[in-house]
Amino acid sequence: MSLMSPQLQAFMAIAEHKTVHAAARAIHMTQTAVTQRIRVLEARLKTTLFVRTRAGMRLTSEGQALLRYCFSVSELEGETLASITGAAVDTTIRMVIAGPTSVMNSRVIHHCLPLMTTYPNLLLTFNINDIEDKVQLLRVGECQFAILEREAVMPEMEYKVLAPERYVLVCTKAWKHRSLQAIIGEERIIDYDASDEMTFNYLRHYGLIEGARHDRHYVNRTDAMAMMLVAGSGYGVLTAEFSAPYVSQGQLHILNQGEIYENALALAWYKRPEPPGYFTALIQAIS
């Protein structure tokens, strides 16, 4: 049972399945009927919601905004139907939280676990993601919450500032007796990808960037990065929390006298006019 209009149901189906054909199959309608519903909706809103690409139907910025509205309505709808019809309705709600490995593993998942008992119909997906653009995931409705660098939060988003990530500069324990200048001048950096500026930010902050090589290895998982650092493939930054076990086990060595670089973080989401209880509880738990 859904309280949404037929036009919005067709819109959400295309947004999820990426093609009109797949959307029509999913909601048991003809392609012509689905297309007509989208045309009616676009005419009512006086805007274009999709553009056709080789990869399928892509949401416009207006379509992304409408999709966020639809997710918000769907969440509220579940609580409303539950209060009206009680146990006769399936009130399961899924919420997706996207964030980097360090924060998700050390804080977010642990703090959210009690909510699974408090809200038994709340299904949580933890999207542990060090590479993908989490702002875009939030915009297109693929997550409801995202852990972002504070400067990445967009003006239209709601947010709460989180405790910052605390990065240390590390290398293999085998380089313990080499000087910092020798390591950064002779060895390559290990980062996630070409857009990852965290090691460079650390080096700039401590006036070390001029003496450092700028060619880098890339690996898009924190555990794999740690493995490469232990093996002596290069040096780089890890959060103090993540690196601690490797340091205590004698696998990694902390450089630059353990100096910390703090990376400001925020929990971001799009505003709900009437946020359900579990939505507010998630914000409180994470922040």
C-alpha positions in Angstrom: 0.0 0.0 0.0 1.3 3.4 -0.9 -0.2 6.9 -0.4 2.0 8.4 -3.1 0.5 9.5 -6.4 0.8 7.2 -9.4 3.1 9.8 -11.1 5.5 9.8 -8.1 5.5 6.0 -8.0 6.5 5.9 -11.7 9.2 8.5 -11.1 10.7 6.5 -8.2 10.7 3.3 -10.3 12.7 5.0 -13.1 15.1 6.6 -10.6 15.7 3.1 -9.1 15.9 1.0 -12.2 17.4 3.5 -14.6 15.3 2.7 -17.7 11.6 3.1 -18.5 11.5 -0.6 -19.6 12.8 -1.9 -16.2 10.6 0.5 -14.3 7.5 -0.6 -16.2 8.3 -4.2 -15.4 8.9 -3.4 -11.7 5.5 -1.7 -11.2 3.6 -4.0 -13.7 2.7 -1.3 -16.2 3.3 -0.7 -19.9 6.2 1.5 -20.9 3.7 3.9 -22.6 1.8 4.3 -19.3 5.0 5.0 -17.3 6.2 7.5 -19.9 2.8 9.2 -19.8 2.9 9.5 -16.0 6.4 11.1 -16.2 5.2 13.6 -18.8 2.2 14.6 -16.6 4.5 15.0 -13.6 7.0 17.1 -15.6 4.1 19.3 -16.9 2.7 19.8 -13.5 6.1 20.8 -12.1 7.1 22.7 -15.2 10.6 21.1 -15.3 12.6 18.2 -16.7 13.2 15.3 -14.3 15.3 12.9 -16.5 17.7 13.1 -19.4 18.4 10.1 -21.6 22.0 8.8 -21.7 23.7 5.6 -23.0 23.7 4.4 -19.4 19.9 5.0 -19.0 17.8 7.7 -17.5 19.8 10.2 -15.5 18.2 12.5 -13.0 18.5 16.2 -13.5 19.2 18.4 -10.5 15.5 19.0 -10.2 14.9 15.3 -10.4 17.4 14.7 -7.6 15.6 17.2 -5.4 12.3 15.4 -6.1 13.8 12.0 -5.3 14.9 13.3 -1.9 11.4 14.5 -1.3 10.0 11.1 -2.3 12.3 9.3 0.1 11.3 11.6 2.9 7.6 11.0 2.2 8.2 7.3 2.0 9.8 7.2 5.4 7.0 9.3 7.0 4.4 7.2 5.1 5.6 4.1 6.9 5.1 5.6 10.3 1.7 7.0 9.3 0.4 3.7 8.0 1.6 1.9 11.1 -0.2 4.3 13.4 -3.4 3.9 11.3 -3.4 0.2 10.6 -1.1 -1.3 13.3 0.5 -4.6 12.7 -1.4 -5.1 9.4 1.2 -3.1 7.6 4.9 -3.7 6.9 6.6 -0.7 8.4 10.2 -1.7 7.6 12.3 1.4 6.8 15.9 1.3 5.4 18.3 4.0 6.1 21.8 4.3 4.4 24.7 6.0 6.1 27.8 6.6 4.0 31.2 7.5 5.4 35.0 6.8 5.4 36.4 3.6 6.8 38.1 5.2 9.8 35.0 7.0 11.1 32.5 4.3 10.3 34.5 1.5 12.0 35.5 3.5 15.1 32.4 5.5 15.8 29.3 5.3 13.6 28.5 1.6 13.5 29.2 1.1 17.2 26.9 4.1 18.1 24.1 3.0 15.9 23.8 -0.6 17.0 21.5 0.1 20.0 19.0 1.7 17.7 18.4 -1.7 16.0 16.8 -2.8 19.3 15.0 0.5 19.9 13.6 0.5 16.4 13.2 -3.2 15.3 11.8 -2.2 11.9 14.7 0.0 11.1 17.1 -1.6 8.7 20.6 0.1 8.5 23.0 -0.1 5.6 26.5 1.2 6.4 28.2 2.2 3.2 31.9 2.2 4.1 33.3 4.3 1.4 36.7 6.0 1.1 36.5 6.9 -2.6 33.0 7.6 -4.0 31.6 11.1 -3.9 29.4 11.0 -0.8 27.9 14.4 -1.6 26.5 13.0 -4.8 25.2 9.8 -3.0 23.3 12.1 -0.7 22.0 14.3 -3.5 20.5 11.4 -5.6 19.0 9.6 -2.5 21.4 6.7 -2.4 22.1 7.5 1.2 20.2 9.5 3.8 23.2 10.5 5.9 26.8 11.1 4.8 30.0 11.8 6.8 31.7 14.6 4.9 34.7 16.8 5.3 33.2 20.0 6.8 34.1 22.1 3.8 32.2 19.7 1.5 28.8 20.3 3.1 26.5 22.1 0.6 24.5 25.2 1.7 21.2 23.4 1.2 22.1 20.5 3.6 21.5 20.2 7.3 24.6 19.1 9.3 26.2 18.6 12.7 29.9 19.0 13.3 31.6 15.8 14.4 34.8 15.2 16.3 37.6 15.5 13.7 39.7 12.7 12.3 43.2 12.8 13.7 45.8 11.8 11.2 49.4 10.7 11.8 52.2 10.2 9.3 53.3 6.6 9.2 55.7 4.2 7.5 57.0 0.6 7.9 58.8 -0.1 11.2 61.8 -1.1 9.1 62.4 2.6 8.4 62.4 3.6 12.0 66.0 4.7 12.0 65.8 6.8 8.7 65.3 10.5 9.0 61.9 12.0 8.1 63.6 14.1 5.4 65.1 11.0 3.8 61.8 9.2 3.8 59.7 11.9 2.3 62.4 12.9 -0.2 63.1 9.4 -1.4 59.9 7.3 -1.0 56.5 7.5 -2.7 53.3 8.4 -0.9 50.4 5.9 -0.7 46.9 7.4 -1.0 43.4 6.4 -2.0 43.4 8.0 -5.5 44.5 11.1 -7.3 41.8 13.2 -5.6 43.0 12.3 -2.1 44.8 15.3 -0.7 45.1 14.1 3.0 48.9 13.3 2.9 49.6 16.5 1.0 47.5 18.4 3.5 49.5 16.9 6.4 52.8 17.8 4.7 51.7 21.3 3.9 50.5 21.8 7.5 53.9 21.0 8.9 56.0 22.7 6.2 57.3 19.5 4.7 55.7 19.6 1.2 58.7 21.2 -0.6 61.0 18.3 0.3 58.6 15.5 -0.6 58.2 13.4 -3.8 54.8 13.9 -5.3 54.4 10.7 -7.2 52.1 8.3 -5.5 50.8 4.7 -5.3 47.0 4.4 -5.0 44.8 1.8 -3.2 41.2 2.3 -2.4 40.9 0.4 0.9 42.3 1.5 4.2 43.2 -2.1 5.2 45.1 -2.5 1.9 46.8 0.8 2.4 48.0 -0.4 5.8 49.3 -3.6 4.3 51.3 -1.6 1.7 52.7 0.7 4.4 53.8 -2.2 6.5 55.5 -3.8 3.4 57.5 -0.6 2.8 55.9 0.4 -0.5 55.7 4.0 0.7 54.5 6.2 3.5 51.3 8.1 4.1 48.7 9.1 6.7 46.3 7.0 8.7 44.0 8.0 11.5 45.6 7.6 14.9 42.8 5.2 15.9 43.3 3.0 12.8 47.1 2.9 13.0 47.3 2.2 16.7 47.1 -1.6 16.5 49.8 -1.7 13.8 52.1 0.5 15.8 51.6 -1.5 19.0 52.3 -4.7 17.1 55.6 -3.3 15.8 54.5 -3.1 12.1 54.2 0.6 11.6 56.3 3.5 12.8 54.9 7.0 13.4 56.9 9.8 11.8 57.2 13.5 12.6 57.3 12.9 16.4 53.7 11.9 16.3 52.3 15.3 15.3 48.6 15.2 14.5 46.7 16.7 11.5 43.0 17.2 12.3 40.5 16.9 9.5 37.1 18.6 10.3 34.1 16.4 9.7 30.3 16.8 9.6 27.3 14.5 9.5 25.1 15.9 6.6 21.6 15.2 5.5 18.7 16.9 3.7 16.1 18.5 5.9 12.9 16.6 6.7 9.9 18.8 7.4 8.7 16.3 10.1 11.6 13.9 10.8 10.5 10.6 12.2 11.8 9.5 15.6 14.4 7.1 14.3 15.8 9.8 12.0 16.4 12.1 14.9 17.8 9.2 17.0 20.3 8.4 14.3 21.5 12.0 14.2 21.9 12.0 18.0 23.7 8.6 18.0 26.2 9.6 15.3 26.9 13.1 16.5 
